[in-house]
Amino acid sequence: PKSLPHHERAACQSAVQMQTALVTLCERWAEEGIPEIRFRIGLNTSRVMLGNYGCEYRVNYTVLGDGVNLAARLEAANKEFGTVVLVAENTYHKAGGLFLFRKVGTVRVPGKAEPTAVYELLCEQTLVSGVPEAYSTFTADECIQALREIPVAPDLLFHWQWVHKEAVVALKALFEKGVEQYQRGDPKAALKWFTEARAVMPSDKACRVMAEMCQKAITGGPSDGVIDVLTK
């Protein structure tokens, strides 16, 4: 293996390019009558063992280590949140400001007792660089009204679907306010923000999942703000 400077950024860039290329492939396959496929990605930064492992009959070039296991758990956690690319906190901090992330929350994955903050990789930062700052402060109604006045075509981003970049910025802001309140132990306040976020993007499964968790916390008593992910 060769040393790669800023490998966290390279990993995020690769994830974006893979998902973007998949959209093009699925469109072509649809014309040929071939079913589309989808895949999920989990990214984590850690020290691992890398090399050829096996025996004289079978050798596999792979990586081993606890950090690899966390990346695998994040890949699986995408199924619960309806996301496509989930990134561990250490990768998020080292990837720099080149990408737009949405904080999903603090999760506890199978096989690890310590919770970790996870982020959804939404798109490259350049795609939303021209969005007015007001979209980060809009209510759901204000955002929906503003979107009606946008004459331009939507962009390929957010789960690699064609949506307005302004909606993605507003969704991120509303959703992360909900995450903040949920982690503070105030599920009632968090539910309000997740409901607002879902109004902006009704197809977003993460909003629905977090709203349901708030409802359970409201009826079931205090919560430590950590999301237990059961999928392996």
C-alpha positions in Angstrom: 0.0 0.0 0.0 1.1 3.6 -0.7 0.6 6.5 1.6 -2.3 8.8 0.4 -2.4 12.3 1.8 -5.9 13.5 2.8 -7.3 10.0 2.3 -10.5 10.9 4.2 -11.3 13.4 1.5 -10.5 10.9 -1.2 -12.8 8.3 0.4 -15.7 10.8 0.5 -15.0 11.9 -3.1 -15.0 8.3 -4.2 -18.3 7.7 -2.4 -19.9 10.6 -4.2 -18.6 9.6 -7.6 -19.7 6.0 -7.1 -23.2 7.0 -6.2 -23.4 9.6 -9.0 -22.2 7.0 -11.6 -24.7 4.5 -10.3 -27.6 6.9 -11.2 -26.4 7.1 -14.8 -26.0 3.3 -14.9 -29.5 2.7 -13.5 -31.0 5.1 -16.1 -29.3 3.2 -18.9 -30.2 -0.2 -17.4 -33.9 0.9 -17.2 -33.9 1.5 -20.9 -32.5 -2.0 -21.4 -35.0 -3.6 -19.1 -32.4 -4.4 -16.5 -33.4 -3.9 -12.8 -31.7 -1.1 -11.0 -29.4 -1.8 -8.0 -28.5 0.3 -5.0 -25.6 0.0 -2.5 -24.7 1.6 0.8 -21.3 2.9 2.0 -19.9 3.2 5.5 -16.7 5.3 6.1 -14.4 5.3 9.1 -10.8 6.3 9.8 -8.7 4.1 12.0 -5.4 2.1 12.2 -5.9 -1.3 10.6 -4.0 -4.3 9.4 -3.7 -4.5 5.6 -2.3 -7.1 3.4 -2.6 -10.6 1.9 -4.3 -13.0 4.4 -5.1 -16.7 4.1 -3.1 -19.8 3.3 -1.3 -21.3 0.3 -4.7 -22.4 -1.2 -6.5 -19.1 -0.9 -5.3 -15.6 -0.3 -7.3 -12.4 0.0 -6.0 -8.8 0.0 -8.0 -7.1 2.7 -8.1 -5.1 5.9 -8.7 -6.2 9.4 -9.3 -4.4 12.7 -11.9 -2.8 14.9 -12.1 0.3 12.7 -13.1 -1.9 9.8 -15.9 -3.4 11.8 -17.3 0.0 12.6 -17.3 1.0 8.9 -19.2 -2.2 8.2 -21.7 -1.4 10.9 -22.3 2.1 9.5 -22.8 0.6 6.1 -25.6 -1.6 7.5 -27.0 1.3 9.6 -27.9 3.1 6.3 -30.8 0.6 6.1 -32.3 1.9 9.3 -32.0 5.6 8.4 -32.7 5.3 4.7 -29.4 7.0 4.0 -26.8 6.0 1.4 -23.4 7.1 2.9 -22.7 7.2 6.6 -19.5 8.6 7.9 -17.9 8.2 11.4 -17.0 11.3 13.4 -13.3 11.1 12.9 -13.6 10.8 9.1 -16.1 13.7 9.2 -13.6 16.0 11.0 -10.7 15.1 8.7 -12.6 15.4 5.4 -12.5 19.2 5.7 -15.1 21.6 4.3 -15.3 20.1 0.8 -18.5 18.2 1.5 -21.9 18.8 2.9 -22.8 16.5 5.8 -25.9 16.1 8.0 -25.4 14.9 11.5 -27.7 11.9 12.0 -27.0 11.5 15.7 -25.0 9.5 18.2 -25.4 5.8 17.6 -24.4 2.6 19.4 -23.7 -0.2 16.9 -23.6 -4.0 17.5 -20.3 -5.1 18.9 -19.3 -1.7 20.4 -20.3 -0.4 23.8 -19.1 3.2 23.2 -21.5 5.3 21.1 -20.1 7.3 18.1 -21.4 10.4 16.3 -22.3 9.7 12.7 -22.9 12.0 9.7 -24.6 11.5 6.4 -22.5 12.5 3.4 -25.0 14.5 1.2 -23.0 16.0 -1.6 -20.0 18.1 -2.5 -20.0 21.5 -0.9 -19.6 23.3 -4.2 -23.1 22.1 -5.2 -24.7 24.2 -2.5 -22.2 27.1 -2.3 -24.7 29.5 -4.0 -27.6 28.8 -1.7 -28.8 31.9 0.3 -28.0 31.7 4.0 -31.6 32.3 4.8 -32.4 28.7 3.9 -30.5 27.6 7.0 -33.0 29.6 9.2 -36.3 29.0 7.3 -39.2 27.2 8.9 -40.7 24.4 6.8 -43.5 26.6 5.5 -41.0 29.4 4.5 -38.8 26.9 2.7 -41.7 25.3 0.8 -43.0 28.7 -0.3 -39.5 29.8 -1.4 -39.0 26.5 -3.4 -42.2 27.3 -5.4 -40.5 30.4 -6.7 -37.4 28.7 -7.9 -37.5 28.3 -11.7 -34.3 26.3 -12.1 -34.1 22.5 -12.5 -33.2 20.5 -9.4 -29.7 19.1 -8.9 -28.5 15.5 -8.5 -27.9 15.3 -4.8 -29.3 14.1 -1.5 -29.6 10.3 -1.8 -28.6 11.0 -5.4 -32.0 12.0 -6.4 -33.1 15.1 -8.4 -34.0 17.6 -5.7 -33.5 21.4 -5.2 -30.2 22.2 -3.4 -32.1 24.8 -1.4 -34.3 22.1 0.1 -31.3 20.1 1.1 -29.8 23.0 3.0 -33.1 23.7 4.8 -33.6 20.0 5.6 -30.1 19.7 7.0 -30.6 22.8 9.3 -34.0 21.6 10.5 -32.9 18.0 11.1 -29.8 18.9 13.0 -31.8 21.2 15.3 -33.9 18.1 16.1 -30.8 16.0 16.7 -29.5 18.7 19.1 -32.7 18.7 21.1 -32.9 14.9 21.1 -29.4 14.6 22.5 -30.2 17.2 25.2 -33.0 14.8 26.4 -35.9 16.9 25.1 -37.8 14.6 22.7 -40.8 16.9 22.5 -38.8 19.8 21.2 -36.9 17.5 18.9 -40.1 16.1 17.4 -41.1 19.6 16.3 -38.0 20.0 14.3 -38.1 16.5 12.7 -41.7 17.1 11.7 -40.6 20.4 10.1 -37.8 18.7 8.3 -40.1 16.0 7.0 -42.5 18.6 5.6 -39.6 19.9 3.5 -38.6 16.4 2.3 -41.4 13.9 2.8 -39.4 11.1 1.3 -36.6 11.3 3.9 -36.7 8.2 6.0 -34.3 9.5 8.6 -36.9 12.2 9.6 -39.6 9.5 10.1 -37.3 7.3 12.1 -36.2 10.1 14.4 -39.8 11.3 14.8 -40.8 7.8 15.8 -37.9 7.6 18.3 -39.0 10.9 19.8 -42.5 9.5 20.3 -41.2 6.5 22.0 -39.0 8.6 24.3 -41.9 10.8 25.1 -44.1 7.9 26.2 -41.3 5.7 27.6 -39.5 8.1 29.8 -35.9 9.6 29.9 -33.5 8.8 27.1 -29.7 9.2 27.0 -29.9 10.6 23.4 -28.1 7.6 21.9 -29.6 5.7 19.0 -29.2 1.9 19.3 -28.6 0.5 15.8 -29.6 -3.2 15.7 -28.7 -4.0 12.1 -25.4 -5.8 11.5 
